[in-house]
Amino acid sequence: MAKWLVCQKQKGEGCDYTIGCGMRYDVVEAESLDAAIEQTIWPEGRDECSALMYGDGEAIIEILVVPWQEVRMVNVAKRLVEIEEREAVMQEAEAEYVEYLRLKEKFGC
């Protein structure tokens, strides 16, 4: 059985778009893409309510299904270290430039 990453987006932005309200992510195990979609829309089977409607009436307007083997995890900690190192280099360069401008003005070069 294959794994699928399922992303669902409701109509509108939810209560707070900055934190992803109105978005839901699940990992679904299914034999095929069609089965993953079916399981996403009808999690309790077709005899039950469709998952396309929340209890508050906000409809799901978009579903994205990605094969799990295509999903790539990002090493966020490593990226943050790279960003911090780059920012340190930029700050040092800026300080050197400010010093250069100060000396240029002082010595009139």
C-alpha positions as CSV (number, residue, x, y, z in Angstrom):
1,M,0.0,0.0,0.0
2,A,1.4,3.4,-0.9
3,K,1.4,6.6,1.2
4,W,0.1,9.9,0.0
5,L,0.4,13.4,1.4
6,V,-3.0,15.0,1.2
7,C,-3.4,18.8,1.6
8,Q,-6.8,20.3,1.9
9,K,-7.8,24.0,1.7
10,Q,-11.1,25.3,2.8
11,K,-12.9,28.2,1.2
12,G,-11.5,31.5,2.5
13,E,-8.4,31.8,4.8
14,G,-9.9,30.4,8.0
15,C,-9.6,32.3,11.2
16,D,-6.0,33.3,10.7
17,Y,-4.2,33.0,7.3
18,T,-0.8,33.6,8.9
19,I,-0.8,30.3,10.7
20,G,-2.5,28.2,8.1
21,C,-6.0,28.0,9.5
22,G,-8.2,26.6,6.7
23,M,-5.4,24.1,5.7
24,R,-5.2,20.5,6.7
25,Y,-2.4,18.0,6.0
26,D,-2.7,14.2,6.3
27,V,-0.8,11.1,5.3
28,V,-3.1,8.6,3.7
29,E,-2.4,5.0,2.9
30,A,-4.1,3.8,-0.2
31,E,-3.5,1.4,-3.2
32,S,-3.8,4.2,-5.8
33,L,-4.2,7.9,-6.4
34,D,-7.9,7.4,-7.0
35,A,-8.2,5.4,-3.8
36,A,-6.4,8.2,-1.8
37,I,-8.8,10.8,-3.2
38,E,-11.8,8.6,-2.4
39,Q,-10.5,8.0,1.1
40,T,-9.9,11.8,1.5
41,I,-13.4,12.8,0.4
42,W,-15.3,9.9,2.0
43,P,-13.2,8.9,5.0
44,E,-16.1,6.9,6.6
45,G,-17.3,5.5,3.2
46,R,-19.9,6.9,0.8
47,D,-22.8,6.1,3.2
48,E,-21.5,8.8,5.6
49,C,-21.0,12.5,5.3
50,S,-18.4,13.8,2.8
51,A,-15.3,15.4,4.3
52,L,-15.7,18.2,1.8
53,M,-17.9,20.1,4.3
54,Y,-16.7,21.1,7.7
55,G,-19.3,21.2,10.5
56,D,-19.3,25.0,10.3
57,G,-20.2,24.8,6.6
58,E,-16.9,25.9,5.2
59,A,-16.3,23.9,2.1
60,I,-13.1,22.3,1.0
61,I,-12.2,24.0,-2.3
62,E,-8.9,22.4,-3.1
63,I,-7.2,19.1,-2.5
64,L,-3.6,18.3,-3.4
65,V,-2.4,14.7,-3.3
66,V,1.3,14.0,-3.6
67,P,3.0,10.6,-3.6
68,W,4.9,10.2,-0.4
69,Q,8.1,9.3,-2.2
70,E,8.0,12.7,-3.9
71,V,7.8,14.6,-0.5
72,R,11.1,16.1,0.6
73,M,11.8,17.0,4.2
74,V,13.8,20.2,4.7
75,N,16.5,20.3,7.4
76,V,15.3,23.6,8.8
77,A,18.0,23.7,11.6
78,K,20.7,23.5,8.9
79,R,19.1,26.2,6.9
80,L,18.8,28.5,9.9
81,V,22.5,28.0,10.6
82,E,23.3,29.0,7.0
83,I,21.1,32.0,7.3
84,E,22.7,33.1,10.6
85,E,26.2,32.7,9.1
86,R,25.3,34.7,6.0
87,E,23.7,37.5,8.2
88,A,26.9,37.6,10.3
89,V,29.0,38.0,7.1
90,M,26.7,40.7,5.9
91,Q,26.8,42.6,9.2
92,E,30.6,42.4,9.2
93,A,30.8,43.7,5.6
94,E,28.4,46.6,6.5
95,A,30.5,47.5,9.6
96,E,33.6,47.5,7.4
97,Y,31.9,49.7,4.8
98,V,30.8,52.2,7.5
99,E,34.4,52.3,8.8
100,Y,35.7,52.8,5.2
101,L,33.3,55.8,4.8
102,R,34.4,57.2,8.1
103,L,38.1,57.0,7.2
104,K,37.5,58.3,3.7
105,E,35.8,61.4,5.1
106,K,38.4,61.8,7.8
107,F,41.4,61.6,5.5
108,G,39.6,63.2,2.5
109,C,40.4,60.4,0.0
